[in-house]
Each structure stands twice: as C-alpha cells, then as structure tokens.
C-alpha cells in the first residue's frame, strides 16, 4: 500500500474517532475533536500532493480517496445534525447525494470509465468544507479557555440560527443541483455502465 493510500485509510479511521470525540461529554475530548478533524482533512490534501508529485497513482487510491472524503464530510454533517445545529432533512439530502454520486464514480472507474467532477461540483465541495470548518472552529473554539477573552456574544452571533439555516439551505440546494447535473451530463456513460 502506497503512502497516499495509507493516508487515505488514516482519514477513514480518524473519522469515527472525530465523531466520538465531538459528541463526548468530556470537555477535553470534545475540544480534541477539532484538531483531529483538521488532521483528517489535511491527509486529503497531502495524499493528493504525494500522489501527483511522485506518481503514486493506483486503482485502490482512486477508489478510496473520494470515498474517504465523503465519509469525513458526511460524518461531520451528521454529528452537527445530531446536536440540533443543522436540519436533519438537509443533511440527509447532502449525504445521500454525495454517497450516491461517489458510488457511481467509483463504479464507473471500476468499469474503466473516467468521470471527472465538474467545476461546480468542486466549488460545492469547497463550500461544504469551508462551512464545516466554520462550524467546528466556532462551536468547539468557544470552549477553549485561551479564547475566554472573546465576548461570548460574538460566538452567539457567529452561531446565529438564521444564518446557519440559510447557509445550510444554500449548500443543500447547490449539492442537490450538482447531483442532478452530474447525472444528466453523464447520462450516456451511465447507460453504458448499466448495460454491462
């Protein structure tokens, strides 16, 4: 197993650890979830950089990498929904769409068909990750004692329910739309795959 693949597997392993820490009633463990998420996310950038720089491309990596990404982001969305920060129905749409499209991409790759994500889909992923970083930093960051000098009103403003709701709504609509455009733009390729 190449180093990029090892990093990808590490990201998958860190994901349930992040969820367990985040949902822990222990303050220290809860606070530890933030750096764990950052480390997991960092492996995504680093394994891609290594694979490109040293040509560590493999079929296993092409299968695991997008799967690991969606497992991490989907888990983060789910844990926020479980504590009432995000609307559950929005999270369901995002998770189902992302896992469905990722599964189709992996299956297409298995059948020797390369289906690259669109530019808009990449923008969607960037916005999703930025939003999750924002929520984690604000929600977990307010519990750090070294940030106690910051007025709690600021954290309350940053975690404004209306802002979070409409931000998540935009992300949900964008995610759903990119899923539809993906299926439509690749309909002929998908038809070929079904014939196998």
Buried (B, 14 or more C-beta within 10 A) or exposed (E): EBEBBEBBBBBBEBBEBBBEBBEBEEEEBBBBBBEBBBBBBEBBEBBBEBBEEEEBEBEBBBBBBBBBBBBBBBBBBBBBBBEEBBBEEBBBBBBBBBBBBBEBBBBBBEEEBEBEBBEEBEEBBEBBBEBBBBBBBBBBBBBEEEEEEEEEEEBEEBBEEEEBBEBBEEBBEBBBBBBEEBEEEBEEBBEEBEEE
